[in-house]
Structure formats: C-alpha cells, structure tokens
Amino acid sequence: MNKWNYLFVTILTFYSSNLLAQQISKSDELISKLNKNIIADTTRVKLLGQISTSYIGTNPTKMLSYAKEAIALATKLKYKKGIAENLRFQGIAYYSVGNFKSAESSFSSALKIHEELKNVKGIIACLSNLGTVNTVQNNYPTALMYYQKSVRLGESIKDEMTLGITFGNMGVIYSELKNYDLALQYFQKGLALHTKINYVAGIASGLDNLGNIYFYKKDYKTSISKYQEALEENIQMGNKMGMAREYGNIANVYTELGNYKEALANANKALNLNEEIKNRKGIAAISQTIGNALNLSGKYNEALLYSTKANNLSKEINIRDVQKESSESLSQIYEKIGQPDSALKYYRSFVALKDLVDNDVTKKQISRLEVQYEFDKKEESYKSAQLLSTEKLGQQQLMLTLNQYKLAQSNKEKDLGILRLQKSQAQLKNEQLEKIAKQKQLILSEKENEITKLSLQATQREKWYYIVGLTLLLIIGFLLYLQGRTTKKLNSQLLVFNDELDRANKVKTRFFSILNHDLRSPVSNLVHFLHLQKEAPEMLSESDKIRLENKTLNATENLLQSMEDLLIWSKGQMEHFEPKIQLIGVSNLFDDTNRHFSSQEHTSIQFNNPENLTLNTDEDYLKTIIRNLTGNAIKALSKTPNAEIIWSAYSKDGQKFLSITDNGPGATDENFKALYDDREVVGIKTGLGLHLIRDLAIAINCKITLNSQVGRTTFILAF
C-alpha cells in the first residue's frame, strides 16, 4: 500500500527570517504592488519572489513563471542573494509537478550561491530541499545525509521551524524503511517544535505523518482522525497539494477497511486536485490507489487502466515505490483476466524494484550515517564547550580591569556628587513649576475633548437619521415595485385565461356542429323508411320489406356506433381542447368508413391501401373528416349513373397522402369556398360541411387540396 508521507518543502525568504508560508499577503495584493513598482531594482526582485511563493500548493505553473522572471532580473542586477532564493523557488515549482531532476539541479545551484554568501538560513533550506527531492526518488542515504547536515546547522542557530521540518522529513525516511518507532520519534520532535511556535503548515504535516504511523500499525480509527485533522488545516491554508495528499491517505484507509465506494470517492477528489495543480507524483500515486481499490472490488478492466497509468508515469519521473506497487497490481490483474505472459512480466518487474528499494546495502549505509551523525554531534558539543570556557576566561579578565578603573574614578565621583545634589534641587523646583503648568494644560485639554465628543455625537445622530430615512424610502420603493410586478403578472394570467375561455367556446360550438352533421344522414334514412312503411306498406313486397329492415337495422347500428364514437371523442376534446395524436392504421379508418356507409346502394365505394400505411394523428378528427368527405361525395353523385367513390392511401417523397375521388358532375371554386375561407357562415340545417372539414384538418396539421372538373372531383389530404 503506497502511503502519501508528508514531505515538507522548506521555504526561507532572503529578506526576512520568517517563512513565506507565514506571510498574510495574498498574490493579488503582491501583484498590485509589483505593478506600482516599475523600477528594475532589488525591491522588484523581492516582490517577484513573494508572488512566486504565494502560489505554493495552488498553482505551480505561475510559481515557476514568477521565479524565472525574478532570476532573470536578479542576474541582470548581479543580485546573488535574489538569484539563490528564486532558484530555490524554481526548484520547488519543479518538485510540485514531479520534475525532480530539474528541481534537484535548481536546489544545488542555489546551495552553491548561499555557501558563497555564507547565508546559513539559505544553506539550511537548500539542504532540506535536496533531502526532500532525494527522498521521493527513494535515494534514502543521500536524503538522510542532506537532512543531517541541515539539522546540525539548524541546531547551531537554534532555528526551531527549520529543525521541525527536517525532523519530519527524516521521520518519513524511517517510515518508508518500516522503522516506525524511530519514525514516530522524529515526527513527534517536529510536531512539538511547530506546535510550540504555532506553525500551522508544520502542524498539518505532523498530523499527516502521525496518521501514517497509525495506519501502518493498523489503528485505522486513529489514523483517519489524524488525516481529517490535517485535511482541515490544509483546507484552511488553501494548500491544494496538501488537500490532495490527505484525500489520498483517507482513500487508502477505506481501501484497507473494504469500503471501496468511500475509497474511490476520496481518491477521485485527490486525482482532480493533483491534475489541477499538475502534480505528476501525486497523479501517479493516486492513480495506483484507484487501481488497487478497483482491483480489490473486482472491476479488473478499469483497474488495469489506472494501474497502467500509474506505472507509466512513475517510470517517467522515477518514483520507484509507485512503480513497484503498480507492477505488483498489474501482475495480479493480468493473472485474474487470463493473461499469464503479461502477469509474469510485471511480477518480474515488481521483484526487481523491490530489491532496489529494500536492499540491505541501503540500510547499512543509513546505519553508518546515523553513527557518523551522533559522533559529529558530540564533537560539535565538545568544541562548543571548549570555546565557551575560553570566552568565559576572557570575560573574567575584562571584568578585573574594569573594576580597577572604577576604583580610580570613585574619588572624582565624590566631588561631583555635591555639585549634582545642588543641581538636583534646582531641577526639582523647575519640575514642580512644569507640573503645575501641565495640570492646567490637562484641564484645558479635557474640556476641549468633551466639546469634541459632544460634536461627534450630534454628527453621529444626524448620520443615523439620514440612514433611517433612506432605508424607509428604499423599503417603500421596493414594496411599490413588488405591487406593480404582482399586478402585471395577474393581468398577464387574466389575458391567458380569457384566451383559453375563448378557445373553449369555439371548441364547444364546433362539437355541436359535428354532432349535427354526423347524425343527420343516418336519422334521415331511418325516418324515410318509417314513413314509407307507414304510408304505403302495400308497395313493399316481403323480400323488399326484409331487405329494407336489414338495411335500416344496419344504419341504426352504425348510428349507435357513431354516437358512441362522438361521445368518446367529445369527452377527450372537452378535457384538454387539443387533438390526441397517436399512431393509427389507415386500414382501420377505411373499415370504419365502409361500415358507416354500408347502407348506400346507389354508390360504389372502393378502398385502396397497398402500402398498409399508418398515420400519427387524432383518430376521431380524421374519422370525422373522412365521413364528411364521403357523405358529401355521395350527395353529389345522387343523380349520376354508375356512381363511384375511390379512397386511396399512398406515400410519396417521404410524405403520406389520403385521397377521395368521385365521378360526379364537379363544381366551381365558389362551391368549395368554405374549405379555405373561415368567414363563410355555416348553417345548422345544412351541417358543418366543408367548414368543419377545414377546421378539423387545421387542428391535426393536415393540408387539403382540391381538383374538380366535369366527371371527376378529387380531395387530397397530405400529412
């Protein structure tokens, strides 16, 4: 399990003894100052450096840009201290995005200049930075060497902040080597120093590293508590790199607990933050964390993508521990999905990397460095004690000489004492006079202050009167605005309701016109038959009587069906006043029309639907149109021998058509004017006719065209 140990990057300024992380100036304020200071001098170099470090943990790209600009200006001014500090800032920017080779080069160059300038704080910072960049590359002996040098110098100048950072980073090394007890000692030393001086960034790093130790000891409850405390500190500082690190560590805890949903949720937060700040090491590590959680949850294909990404990126930036863990994960995944060759390849890579990271030679080198460190520390202590003894001896000799000189001067001081006494008495009288004058001046000042206070109170009351009056005016204006807005909204709603009421009345009129039109013809036939049977029954033979009874019965059944259809249609239309569009078959429409007019003997009706078409329309609207057109055609053919009506359904160029053709006498455009002109008046006795057909066709988006000539009339319905 790859843990995100908190390696703290030391940031020491060249213009102050405090860390930049403690400054309260924000980047926008610093940029404003920079824009005002257009002179190319050392002050501008310092401002560029401050702006660069203000982007630590949030925007490494901008941090690098401002550091490079500062280096260029400092080089032009031959300002070595500015060059050295901004070289370090440049290194930190490279470190933040995982470019460790460039970071190490920048830190080394800065170290040389600080050593030349004998700037102890700068040397300490560079040594700590070099230790950090070697730690992330698993070069533990080299990293520990730099840290030990940094500690010795820090102890010599008693720099508690830098010592705390270095102790924490040394603890990371021992944590990686699984020496958790020694790591815990260093972490506690660093946290104690940072807590003492209230260094928030150092406290955050200490909490994170303590969380790691508890994680390794499988105390997951305490571990996640420490991580969450560290996360809150980083959120307060706006440190996106630290936030990403804590989300990643929390994800590792949930993975160990088997809660893969929470693990992936926190890991994705970490990945988004690392991608935002372009932290390649963080991207590699968290990609492996996601791959591991997906692998354990059985999502092998997704796990393969993330572990491959982690493996490739860790190779590119030389992060051995991530490369080792991703190789192990890929070996397991390929074995599970049945690819033994790839599984063996990555297992061999895992074994080789494990040997590099955990070899005994490295541990022995560290042990030797520990002994050397203790020896050097004692030697420094002895040297310091010797120098202190020499210094004390010199001080004692100086004190002896000084006492002899004081004895020689004591007689002279006795003579001067009398003169001083006389002078003191004169001064005492002067002081009494000055005291009286000051008391009078104080009384006068108190009266002036009282007058000023009363004046300020009057001004303050007047100001409050103005504020209250203005507030009342604003409230009244706002209430008037709300009233006007509400009135406008109600008027708009009233207009909409009136429009809907008007449309409802039109639909109601249309409904009764439809009812009159569709019921007249069947009822008329029934009345005609009843009159014939009543007034001249002798004219009907038995066979004619049976035939007419059957015909009348069919017409009555069709009438009942029509009434039922009209009732269903009217109910639906009166509910919403809109057609109900649905998919219907043309064959069903033709069958309905054939049944409706089955009692007609004078006229032959044919139906052609070779393509078996379907239409998206309102079935009741279209039935009414077809019945009206058919009924009108039958009336027009009443005096035509061999009367014939042909209904056809066909499609052309992606459009569907219904047509009705009769062989009647035809008519002029004036006869069909109601089909196109809504100003034509419709009578109750004659029914709705073409006017009804026109309105219903418009409602279902159907276009009707007419071609009438002698011997042939055709209506075409286009959909």
Summary of the structure (lengths in Angstrom):
residues: 719
radius of gyration: 50.0
end to end distance: 67.8
largest distance: 176.5
contacts: 2285
relative contact order: 0.04
helix: 77%
strand: 6%
